Amino acid sequence: MKQMAAKEVEILLDGGKTLNIIDVREVDEVAAGKIPGAVNIPLGLVEFRMHELDKAKEYIMVCRSGGRSGRVTQFLENYGFNVIDMAGGMLAWEGKVE
């Protein structure tokens, strides 16, 4: 499973890179703040919404601490998606939130 540090994600975003970030936290958790541009697909809905994802794109998975995003990264990898787990989740995020 590929991982990326929260700081690396922040540096890429600050440099103007467009990233496909999926936040798998619950709606109430995301309401407290998410990475700008991240799409919220709660963990329990990923299996039912993965048809919305493009296997040709790379996705960075995010949750609160890294546990859920790690599980969903492995799950999506098994279906042939190009996914990266953001290590440490939002607890490690020091960048802007919306």
SVG drawing of the C-alpha trace seen along z (x, -y; Angstrom):
<svg xmlns="http://www.w3.org/2000/svg" viewBox="-24 -27 30 34">
<polyline fill="none" stroke="black" stroke-width="0.4" points="0.0,0.0 1.4,-3.4 1.4,-6.1 2.1,-9.8 2.7,-12.1 0.2,-14.9 3.0,-17.5 3.8,-16.1 0.1,-16.5 0.1,-20.1 3.2,-21.0 1.8,-19.6 -1.5,-21.6 0.4,-24.8 2.4,-24.3 -0.8,-24.4 -1.0,-20.6 -4.5,-19.3 -5.0,-16.2 -8.0,-13.9 -8.5,-13.7 -11.3,-11.5 -12.2,-12.1 -13.8,-8.9 -14.8,-10.4 -18.5,-10.7 -20.4,-13.9 -20.3,-15.3 -16.5,-14.9 -16.0,-16.6 -18.3,-19.5 -15.5,-20.5 -13.1,-21.0 -11.6,-19.2 -8.8,-19.6 -9.8,-22.2 -11.2,-20.4 -11.5,-17.0 -14.6,-14.9 -16.4,-13.3 -17.4,-9.7 -18.0,-8.2 -16.3,-4.8 -19.5,-2.9 -20.5,-4.2 -17.2,-3.7 -18.2,-0.3 -21.5,-1.7 -19.9,-4.8 -16.7,-3.4 -18.3,-3.4 -17.9,-7.2 -14.1,-6.8 -11.8,-6.6 -9.2,-3.9 -7.0,-6.1 -6.7,-8.7 -4.7,-8.7 -6.6,-9.2 -5.4,-10.2 -7.5,-8.7 -7.9,-10.7 -9.6,-10.0 -9.2,-11.3 -6.1,-9.3 -5.2,-7.0 -7.0,-3.7 -10.1,-4.0 -8.2,-5.5 -5.7,-2.6 -8.5,0.0 -10.2,-1.8 -6.9,-2.2 -6.4,1.6 -10.0,2.3 -9.8,0.0 -6.3,1.4 -8.0,4.9 -10.3,3.4 -7.5,2.0 -7.6,-1.6 -4.5,-3.8 -4.8,-4.9 -2.5,-6.4 -3.2,-6.6 -2.4,-9.9 -0.5,-8.7 -1.8,-10.2 -5.0,-11.5 -6.4,-14.9 -4.7,-14.7 -1.4,-15.1 -2.8,-17.8 -1.4,-21.3 -2.6,-23.0 -5.7,-25.0 -9.2,-23.5 -12.6,-24.5"/>
</svg>
